[in-house]
Amino acid sequence: MSQPNPSTAMARAVIDELARGGVKMIVASPGSRSAALVIAAHEHPSVMLVMSIDERSGAFHALGWAKATGRAAAVISTSGTAPANFLPAAIEASMSLTPLVVLSADRPLEMQGVGANQTIDQKELFGRHVRAFLHLEAADASTDASAGWRAEASGVVASALGVGSTPPGPAHLNISFREPTVPATDDGRTVGEEYPYGIASWHSDEHAAPEPTAADLADLSVSGRGLVICGEGAYDRGRLRSAAARLGWPLLATALSGMRGGEVVASYHHLLADDVPEVLRPDVVFAVGSIGPSPRLEDLVASAATRVRVDYWGRYIDPRRGATKVLAADPALTLEAIAEQGSGTTDWAVVWKTADEEVDRVIGEFLDNEASMSGGKVARAIAGTDWRSLVVASSLPIREVDAHLRGDGRVLANRGASGIDGFISTALGVARSGPRTLALSGDLSLLHDSNGFLVEDRPALVTVVLDNNGGGLFDSLPPARHAPEYERLFVTPHGRDLAILAAFHELPYTESETVPSLVSSIEGALAETNELMIRVPVNREEDQATRLELDRIGASVASALNA
Ligand SMILES: Cc1ncc(C[n+]2csc(CCOP(=O)(O)OP(=O)(O)O)c2C)c(N)n1
């Protein structure tokens, strides 16, 4: 077999090293400078290569897949503005600790700074949003550089997976290529020499898990009323749950924590609408990971005298700057160590659980009797369907799911940076990892990333769109009361017919105006093709009025508890 040209040899070594490091899924967008990388990914036996026209969507597709599988994914782009489109997904990957390898092809040194076409400064393009920036100069046939290529490639994978105390996230490898960028030794534009050396392999390191230290555990008493709040993050759910049970501490869990169901308290959002009721006020709060989106959990944290925040990867999560202790430690091990000191007040968890069930019952009754469709109704309807993964958009969808979903199941959302961008692609990336994926989107989130539907070999996805013709979230924010031209400047109604969008993308489409029809459309699709877009028309004003009414109901349940 003849030797490859230098660009091909380098691309093969890099892609092979990614695969050896566990990167088995790569999303690439078309371009000439990146040709060697794309061809190497296409030819590698253990890599699944997916083509995406749009780099921004492609990166979110890879991100969704990585979030769903817990494994690193990679993206490939050509030079110029192409890799700049990776930035939103890279930021989300950074903040949600998702391993994402970003490969950008670049022009060689002799083409930099001389006005060459499609040539920009790509060095450190993602600034501080990546765990590492590495660069490979264009290969040539005069030196054996393969060990160096493999070292850089395995380094970028290790940085994405998390090395030492650095958490997983995005890592960027910028690679300059000289013509020819296709496997032919001479592609007619420039004569490329053969690369005469072997491309030997390398290996990567593993990270160490943090354990709580004696200082971490000092002053953490079990006397009084303790409460655990579980959010998104890395920790052993089972061990944390049993440690909380041993302590007799109630456990509240966000929809994104993956901890809902059973004895876990889920319906806190409306219960805490007014203030924290005296009977539910904790002395100690142990908050794990990122506990959004309901700001009322932060009120609950603030109401305790001892406020502990803990995150496995040491993310500093204390948005109100009120923590009495912020720990970088394994949350389950830490709570177990606390539980070894004894147990808390016996009937305290029962008080919380009773309140949780009561507020859920009263809210359910109210919504069942309400004629119009609302976000709350849709979230409750979805909760009971047979999805395997539920992917939820930012804005109202995640707030409604967090407020109404009570059962267990895998819920995913881009809440690292809470963008409405890349949503469809994220959901399709999740759907590529397994069947029965259900997405809940707002209409703006859908329109923002409808290019996501253009992805190659599109996985089947059931998408429910809460169509309130614009951004309904703003109705509960200050602009709704204080801004001029509120509708035009904030809500941005578009008046578009989503049926046409679905038809353009050749997606089966339906509309649901009642809960039974929504449930039957979802169940039908999940049981058969897994592919459907369901538009649920929602009146924005009525929906906002319902949310306010549910808050009033929650507050009255809470004040009855105090009585
Ligand atoms: C990329 C990005 N741009 C802008 C925003 C600000 N933003 C937050 S919510 C929202 C409206 C979203 O509308 P839609 O998806 O229809 O959901 P709804 O508010 O109606 O639930 C916008 C624009 C954002 N979070 N992310």
The ligand as a Gaussian input file, in Angstrom:
#p B3LYP/6-31G(d) Opt

LIG

1 1
 C      -29.945000      32.332000      21.919000
 C      -30.889000      33.081000      22.787000
 N      -31.421000      34.245000      22.352000
 C      -32.289000      34.931000      23.122000
 C      -32.650000      34.444000      24.345000
 C      -33.619000      35.249000      25.210000
 N      -34.927000      34.540000      25.311000
 C      -35.268000      33.881000      26.435000
 S      -36.768000      33.223000      26.356000
 C      -37.014000      33.796000      24.810000
 C      -38.322000      33.545000      24.101000
 C      -38.477000      32.119000      23.693000
 O      -39.687000      31.947000      23.002000
 P      -40.302000      30.525000      22.762000
 O      -39.247000      29.561000      22.393000
 O      -41.434000      30.667000      21.821000
 O      -40.807000      30.073000      24.200000
 P      -41.841000      30.777000      25.204000
 O      -41.183000      31.955000      25.853000
 O      -43.063000      31.190000      24.467000
 O      -42.081000      29.711000      26.178000
 C      -35.901000      34.500000      24.355000
 C      -35.814000      35.132000      23.031000
 C      -32.052000      33.242000      24.778000
 N      -32.321000      32.681000      25.962000
 N      -31.212000      32.568000      23.980000

